[in-house]
């Protein structure tokens, strides 16, 4: 994710955290909603 504008990283089992640049903007999103949540950030 280094150098990416947007990204997501596993935060807990079955959950991800969303990042813009290097700042977390939302935590604990269910993995089945991760892609949609990331798309909504852009």
PDB file of N, H, CA, C and O in Angstrom:
ATOM      1  N   UNK A   1       0.811  -1.186   0.000  1.00  0.00           N
ATOM      2  CA  UNK A   1       0.000   0.000   0.000  1.00  0.00           C
ATOM      3  C   UNK A   1       0.861   1.258   0.000  1.00  0.00           C
ATOM      4  O   UNK A   1       0.348   2.359  -0.200  1.00  0.00           O
ATOM      5  N   UNK A   2       2.116   1.110   0.214  1.00  0.00           N
ATOM      6  H   UNK A   2       2.532   0.216   0.377  1.00  0.00           H
ATOM      7  CA  UNK A   2       3.005   2.273   0.237  1.00  0.00           C
ATOM      8  C   UNK A   2       2.894   3.039  -1.067  1.00  0.00           C
ATOM      9  O   UNK A   2       3.035   2.466  -2.147  1.00  0.00           O
ATOM     10  N   UNK A   3       2.642   4.326  -0.966  1.00  0.00           N
ATOM     11  H   UNK A   3       2.528   4.792  -0.088  1.00  0.00           H
ATOM     12  CA  UNK A   3       2.529   5.166  -2.136  1.00  0.00           C
ATOM     13  C   UNK A   3       1.144   5.197  -2.762  1.00  0.00           C
ATOM     14  O   UNK A   3       0.922   5.945  -3.714  1.00  0.00           O
ATOM     15  N   UNK A   4       0.215   4.410  -2.258  1.00  0.00           N
ATOM     16  H   UNK A   4       0.395   3.802  -1.485  1.00  0.00           H
ATOM     17  CA  UNK A   4      -1.144   4.382  -2.807  1.00  0.00           C
ATOM     18  C   UNK A   4      -1.962   5.539  -2.234  1.00  0.00           C
ATOM     19  O   UNK A   4      -1.725   5.980  -1.110  1.00  0.00           O
ATOM     20  N   UNK A   5      -2.924   6.024  -3.017  1.00  0.00           N
ATOM     21  H   UNK A   5      -3.116   5.665  -3.930  1.00  0.00           H
ATOM     22  CA  UNK A   5      -3.817   7.077  -2.535  1.00  0.00           C
ATOM     23  C   UNK A   5      -4.906   6.507  -1.638  1.00  0.00           C
ATOM     24  O   UNK A   5      -5.291   7.135  -0.653  1.00  0.00           O
ATOM     25  N   UNK A   6      -5.406   5.313  -1.975  1.00  0.00           N
ATOM     26  H   UNK A   6      -5.093   4.803  -2.776  1.00  0.00           H
ATOM     27  CA  UNK A   6      -6.454   4.647  -1.218  1.00  0.00           C
ATOM     28  C   UNK A   6      -6.039   3.201  -0.989  1.00  0.00           C
ATOM     29  O   UNK A   6      -5.301   2.629  -1.791  1.00  0.00           O
ATOM     30  N   UNK A   7      -6.515   2.606   0.112  1.00  0.00           N
ATOM     31  H   UNK A   7      -7.114   3.071   0.763  1.00  0.00           H
ATOM     32  CA  UNK A   7      -6.200   1.209   0.337  1.00  0.00           C
ATOM     33  C   UNK A   7      -6.970   0.639   1.495  1.00  0.00           C
ATOM     34  O   UNK A   7      -7.597   1.361   2.270  1.00  0.00           O
ATOM     35  N   UNK A   8      -6.911  -0.687   1.601  1.00  0.00           N
ATOM     36  H   UNK A   8      -6.401  -1.273   0.971  1.00  0.00           H
ATOM     37  CA  UNK A   8      -7.471  -1.328   2.777  1.00  0.00           C
ATOM     38  C   UNK A   8      -6.559  -2.433   3.265  1.00  0.00           C
ATOM     39  O   UNK A   8      -5.868  -3.091   2.487  1.00  0.00           O
ATOM     40  N   UNK A   9      -6.576  -2.620   4.572  1.00  0.00           N
ATOM     41  H   UNK A   9      -7.137  -2.086   5.204  1.00  0.00           H
ATOM     42  CA  UNK A   9      -5.672  -3.544   5.242  1.00  0.00           C
ATOM     43  C   UNK A   9      -6.487  -4.335   6.248  1.00  0.00           C
ATOM     44  O   UNK A   9      -7.372  -3.788   6.906  1.00  0.00           O
ATOM     45  N   UNK A  10      -6.192  -5.611   6.367  1.00  0.00           N
ATOM     46  H   UNK A  10      -5.473  -6.055   5.833  1.00  0.00           H
ATOM     47  CA  UNK A  10      -6.873  -6.422   7.373  1.00  0.00           C
ATOM     48  C   UNK A  10      -6.611  -5.864   8.758  1.00  0.00           C
ATOM     49  O   UNK A  10      -5.463  -5.678   9.160  1.00  0.00           O
ATOM     50  N   UNK A  11      -7.690  -5.599   9.486  1.00  0.00           N
ATOM     51  H   UNK A  11      -8.623  -5.750   9.159  1.00  0.00           H
ATOM     52  CA  UNK A  11      -7.547  -5.022  10.816  1.00  0.00           C
ATOM     53  C   UNK A  11      -7.835  -6.022  11.924  1.00  0.00           C
ATOM     54  O   UNK A  11      -7.291  -5.917  13.024  1.00  0.00           O
ATOM     55  N   UNK A  12      -8.695  -6.997  11.629  1.00  0.00           N
ATOM     56  H   UNK A  12      -9.137  -7.083  10.736  1.00  0.00           H
ATOM     57  CA  UNK A  12      -9.094  -8.046  12.572  1.00  0.00           C
ATOM     58  C   UNK A  12      -9.672  -9.175  11.721  1.00  0.00           C
ATOM     59  O   UNK A  12      -9.967  -8.955  10.546  1.00  0.00           O
ATOM     60  N   UNK A  13      -9.838 -10.352  12.267  1.00  0.00           N
ATOM     61  H   UNK A  13      -9.598 -10.530  13.222  1.00  0.00           H
ATOM     62  CA  UNK A  13     -10.416 -11.442  11.466  1.00  0.00           C
ATOM     63  C   UNK A  13     -11.773 -11.037  10.881  1.00  0.00           C
ATOM     64  O   UNK A  13     -12.706 -10.704  11.612  1.00  0.00           O
ATOM     65  N   UNK A  14     -11.861 -11.073   9.553  1.00  0.00           N
ATOM     66  H   UNK A  14     -11.103 -11.344   8.959  1.00  0.00           H
ATOM     67  CA  UNK A  14     -13.096 -10.741   8.863  1.00  0.00           C
ATOM     68  C   UNK A  14     -13.388  -9.262   8.749  1.00  0.00           C
ATOM     69  O   UNK A  14     -14.473  -8.882   8.308  1.00  0.00           O
ATOM     70  N   UNK A  15     -12.433  -8.407   9.140  1.00  0.00           N
ATOM     71  H   UNK A  15     -11.552  -8.716   9.498  1.00  0.00           H
ATOM     72  CA  UNK A  15     -12.627  -6.951   9.118  1.00  0.00           C
ATOM     73  C   UNK A  15     -11.453  -6.278   8.425  1.00  0.00           C
ATOM     74  O   UNK A  15     -10.341  -6.806   8.421  1.00  0.00           O
ATOM     75  N   UNK A  16     -11.702  -5.115   7.839  1.00  0.00           N
ATOM     76  H   UNK A  16     -12.605  -4.686   7.843  1.00  0.00           H
ATOM     77  CA  UNK A  16     -10.625  -4.334   7.229  1.00  0.00           C
ATOM     78  C   UNK A  16     -10.693  -2.884   7.712  1.00  0.00           C
ATOM     79  O   UNK A  16     -11.715  -2.434   8.231  1.00  0.00           O
ATOM     80  N   UNK A  17      -9.597  -2.174   7.532  1.00  0.00           N
ATOM     81  H   UNK A  17      -8.767  -2.540   7.110  1.00  0.00           H
ATOM     82  CA  UNK A  17      -9.518  -0.748   7.822  1.00  0.00           C
ATOM     83  C   UNK A  17      -9.236  -0.028   6.506  1.00  0.00           C
ATOM     84  O   UNK A  17      -8.391  -0.470   5.727  1.00  0.00           O
ATOM     85  N   UNK A  18      -9.933   1.071   6.254  1.00  0.00           N
ATOM     86  H   UNK A  18     -10.619   1.430   6.886  1.00  0.00           H
ATOM     87  CA  UNK A  18      -9.746   1.857   5.035  1.00  0.00           C
ATOM     88  C   UNK A  18      -8.793   3.015   5.296  1.00  0.00           C
ATOM     89  O   UNK A  18      -8.828   3.645   6.352  1.00  0.00           O
ATOM     90  N   UNK A  19      -7.938   3.281   4.309  1.00  0.00           N
ATOM     91  H   UNK A  19      -7.909   2.769   3.450  1.00  0.00           H
ATOM     92  CA  UNK A  19      -6.947   4.344   4.405  1.00  0.00           C
ATOM     93  C   UNK A  19      -7.035   5.268   3.201  1.00  0.00           C
ATOM     94  O   UNK A  19      -7.289   4.832   2.078  1.00  0.00           O
ATOM     95  N   UNK A  20      -6.821   6.551   3.458  1.00  0.00           N
ATOM     96  H   UNK A  20      -6.614   6.905   4.370  1.00  0.00           H
ATOM     97  CA  UNK A  20      -6.580   7.540   2.417  1.00  0.00           C
ATOM     98  C   UNK A  20      -5.203   8.095   2.713  1.00  0.00           C
ATOM     99  O   UNK A  20      -4.944   8.587   3.811  1.00  0.00           O
ATOM    100  N   UNK A  21      -4.319   8.015   1.727  1.00  0.00           N
ATOM    101  H   UNK A  21      -4.529   7.616   0.835  1.00  0.00           H
ATOM    102  CA  UNK A  21      -2.898   8.263   1.930  1.00  0.00           C
ATOM    103  C   UNK A  21      -2.435   7.324   3.051  1.00  0.00           C
ATOM    104  O   UNK A  21      -2.545   6.108   2.902  1.00  0.00           O
ATOM    105  N   UNK A  22      -1.935   7.836   4.132  1.00  0.00           N
ATOM    106  H   UNK A  22      -1.845   8.825   4.253  1.00  0.00           H
ATOM    107  CA  UNK A  22      -1.494   6.975   5.235  1.00  0.00           C
ATOM    108  C   UNK A  22      -2.375   7.151   6.463  1.00  0.00           C
ATOM    109  O   UNK A  22      -1.984   6.771   7.567  1.00  0.00           O
ATOM    110  N   UNK A  23      -3.564   7.726   6.277  1.00  0.00           N
ATOM    111  H   UNK A  23      -3.881   8.035   5.381  1.00  0.00           H
ATOM    112  CA  UNK A  23      -4.466   8.002   7.383  1.00  0.00           C
ATOM    113  C   UNK A  23      -5.653   7.051   7.344  1.00  0.00           C
ATOM    114  O   UNK A  23      -6.323   6.927   6.318  1.00  0.00           O
ATOM    115  N   UNK A  24      -5.913   6.376   8.467  1.00  0.00           N
ATOM    116  H   UNK A  24      -5.369   6.477   9.300  1.00  0.00           H
ATOM    117  CA  UNK A  24      -7.083   5.506   8.537  1.00  0.00           C
ATOM    118  C   UNK A  24      -8.339   6.376   8.586  1.00  0.00           C
ATOM    119  O   UNK A  24      -8.421   7.312   9.381  1.00  0.00           O
ATOM    120  N   UNK A  25      -9.317   6.062   7.731  1.00  0.00           N
ATOM    121  H   UNK A  25      -9.251   5.301   7.085  1.00  0.00           H
ATOM    122  CA  UNK A  25     -10.547   6.844   7.693  1.00  0.00           C
ATOM    123  C   UNK A  25     -11.749   6.060   8.200  1.00  0.00           C
ATOM    124  O   UNK A  25     -12.769   6.650   8.554  1.00  0.00           O
ATOM    125  N   UNK A  26     -11.637   4.732   8.238  1.00  0.00           N
ATOM    126  H   UNK A  26     -10.808   4.253   7.950  1.00  0.00           H
ATOM    127  CA  UNK A  26     -12.721   3.913   8.780  1.00  0.00           C
ATOM    128  C   UNK A  26     -12.155   2.561   9.182  1.00  0.00           C
ATOM    129  O   UNK A  26     -11.360   1.964   8.456  1.00  0.00           O
ATOM    130  N   UNK A  27     -12.573   2.090  10.345  1.00  0.00           N
ATOM    131  H   UNK A  27     -13.219   2.576  10.934  1.00  0.00           H
ATOM    132  CA  UNK A  27     -12.077   0.815  10.877  1.00  0.00           C
ATOM    133  C   UNK A  27     -13.206  -0.201  11.016  1.00  0.00           C
ATOM    134  O   UNK A  27     -14.371   0.159  11.181  1.00  0.00           O
ATOM    135  N   UNK A  28     -12.834  -1.467  10.946  1.00  0.00           N
ATOM    136  H   UNK A  28     -11.887  -1.759  10.812  1.00  0.00           H
ATOM    137  CA  UNK A  28     -13.753  -2.548  11.269  1.00  0.00           C
ATOM    138  C   UNK A  28     -14.848  -2.816  10.250  1.00  0.00           C
ATOM    139  O   UNK A  28     -15.950  -3.216  10.623  1.00  0.00           O
ATOM    140  N   UNK A  29     -14.567  -2.606   8.978  1.00  0.00           N
ATOM    141  H   UNK A  29     -13.671  -2.281   8.675  1.00  0.00           H
ATOM    142  CA  UNK A  29     -15.551  -2.877   7.930  1.00  0.00           C
ATOM    143  C   UNK A  29     -15.504  -4.366   7.601  1.00  0.00           C
ATOM    144  O   UNK A  29     -14.426  -4.934   7.423  1.00  0.00           O
ATOM    145  N   UNK A  30     -16.665  -4.990   7.521  1.00  0.00           N
ATOM    146  H   UNK A  30     -17.540  -4.528   7.666  1.00  0.00           H
ATOM    147  CA  UNK A  30     -16.733  -6.413   7.168  1.00  0.00           C
ATOM    148  C   UNK A  30     -16.121  -6.629   5.789  1.00  0.00           C
ATOM    149  O   UNK A  30     -16.349  -5.836   4.876  1.00  0.00           O
ATOM    150  N   UNK A  31     -15.347  -7.698   5.636  1.00  0.00           N
ATOM    151  H   UNK A  31     -15.163  -8.343   6.378  1.00  0.00           H
ATOM    152  CA  UNK A  31     -14.637  -7.938   4.378  1.00  0.00           C
ATOM    153  C   UNK A  31     -15.570  -8.011   3.175  1.00  0.00           C
ATOM    154  O   UNK A  31     -15.174  -7.624   2.076  1.00  0.00           O
ATOM    155  N   UNK A  32     -16.793  -8.495   3.352  1.00  0.00           N
ATOM    156  H   UNK A  32     -17.115  -8.809   4.245  1.00  0.00           H
ATOM    157  CA  UNK A  32     -17.702  -8.575   2.206  1.00  0.00           C
ATOM    158  C   UNK A  32     -18.151  -7.200   1.713  1.00  0.00           C
ATOM    159  O   UNK A  32     -18.697  -7.092   0.615  1.00  0.00           O
ATOM    160  N   UNK A  33     -17.933  -6.158   2.497  1.00  0.00           N
ATOM    161  H   UNK A  33     -17.490  -6.245   3.389  1.00  0.00           H
ATOM    162  CA  UNK A  33     -18.286  -4.794   2.100  1.00  0.00           C
ATOM    163  C   UNK A  33     -17.059  -3.947   1.780  1.00  0.00           C
ATOM    164  O   UNK A  33     -17.191  -2.763   1.472  1.00  0.00           O
ATOM    165  N   UNK A  34     -15.874  -4.538   1.849  1.00  0.00           N
ATOM    166  H   UNK A  34     -15.767  -5.500   2.099  1.00  0.00           H
ATOM    167  CA  UNK A  34     -14.623  -3.785   1.716  1.00  0.00           C
ATOM    168  C   UNK A  34     -14.485  -3.099   0.362  1.00  0.00           C
ATOM    169  O   UNK A  34     -14.155  -1.914   0.307  1.00  0.00           O
ATOM    170  N   UNK A  35     -14.727  -3.811  -0.715  1.00  0.00           N
ATOM    171  H   UNK A  35     -14.994  -4.774  -0.670  1.00  0.00           H
ATOM    172  CA  UNK A  35     -14.542  -3.226  -2.037  1.00  0.00           C
ATOM    173  C   UNK A  35     -15.503  -2.068  -2.264  1.00  0.00           C
ATOM    174  O   UNK A  35     -15.095  -1.016  -2.753  1.00  0.00           O
ATOM    175  N   UNK A  36     -16.767  -2.245  -1.916  1.00  0.00           N
ATOM    176  H   UNK A  36     -17.099  -3.101  -1.518  1.00  0.00           H
ATOM    177  CA  UNK A  36     -17.756  -1.176  -2.092  1.00  0.00           C
ATOM    178  C   UNK A  36     -17.387   0.049  -1.253  1.00  0.00           C
ATOM    179  O   UNK A  36     -17.509   1.181  -1.722  1.00  0.00           O
ATOM    180  N   UNK A  37     -16.944  -0.169  -0.034  1.00  0.00           N
ATOM    181  H   UNK A  37     -16.845  -1.088   0.347  1.00  0.00           H
ATOM    182  CA  UNK A  37     -16.557   0.948   0.842  1.00  0.00           C
ATOM    183  C   UNK A  37     -15.358   1.690   0.260  1.00  0.00           C
ATOM    184  O   UNK A  37     -15.303   2.919   0.313  1.00  0.00           O
ATOM    185  N   UNK A  38     -14.412   0.960  -0.287  1.00  0.00           N
ATOM    186  H   UNK A  38     -14.456  -0.038  -0.330  1.00  0.00           H
ATOM    187  CA  UNK A  38     -13.235   1.588  -0.889  1.00  0.00           C
ATOM    188  C   UNK A  38     -13.632   2.402  -2.118  1.00  0.00           C
ATOM    189  O   UNK A  38     -13.125   3.508  -2.308  1.00  0.00           O
ATOM    190  N   UNK A  39     -14.507   1.890  -2.935  1.00  0.00           N
ATOM    191  H   UNK A  39     -14.918   0.992  -2.780  1.00  0.00           H
ATOM    192  CA  UNK A  39     -14.960   2.604  -4.136  1.00  0.00           C
ATOM    193  C   UNK A  39     -15.675   3.887  -3.751  1.00  0.00           C
ATOM    194  O   UNK A  39     -15.507   4.906  -4.421  1.00  0.00           O
ATOM    195  N   UNK A  40     -16.464   3.863  -2.697  1.00  0.00           N
ATOM    196  H   UNK A  40     -16.601   3.035  -2.153  1.00  0.00           H
ATOM    197  CA  UNK A  40     -17.192   5.060  -2.266  1.00  0.00           C
ATOM    198  C   UNK A  40     -16.265   6.176  -1.789  1.00  0.00           C
ATOM    199  O   UNK A  40     -16.665   7.340  -1.771  1.00  0.00           O
ATOM    200  N   UNK A  41     -15.046   5.845  -1.407  1.00  0.00           N
ATOM    201  H   UNK A  41     -14.721   4.899  -1.421  1.00  0.00           H
ATOM    202  CA  UNK A  41     -14.081   6.871  -0.977  1.00  0.00           C
ATOM    203  C   UNK A  41     -13.584   7.722  -2.141  1.00  0.00           C
ATOM    204  O   UNK A  41     -13.253   8.893  -1.955  1.00  0.00           O
ATOM    205  N   UNK A  42     -13.530   7.150  -3.323  1.00  0.00           N
ATOM    206  H   UNK A  42     -13.799   6.198  -3.474  1.00  0.00           H
ATOM    207  CA  UNK A  42     -12.934   7.867  -4.456  1.00  0.00           C
ATOM    208  C   UNK A  42     -13.857   8.876  -5.078  1.00  0.00           C
ATOM    209  O   UNK A  42     -13.480   9.547  -6.039  1.00  0.00           O
TER     210      UNK A  42
END
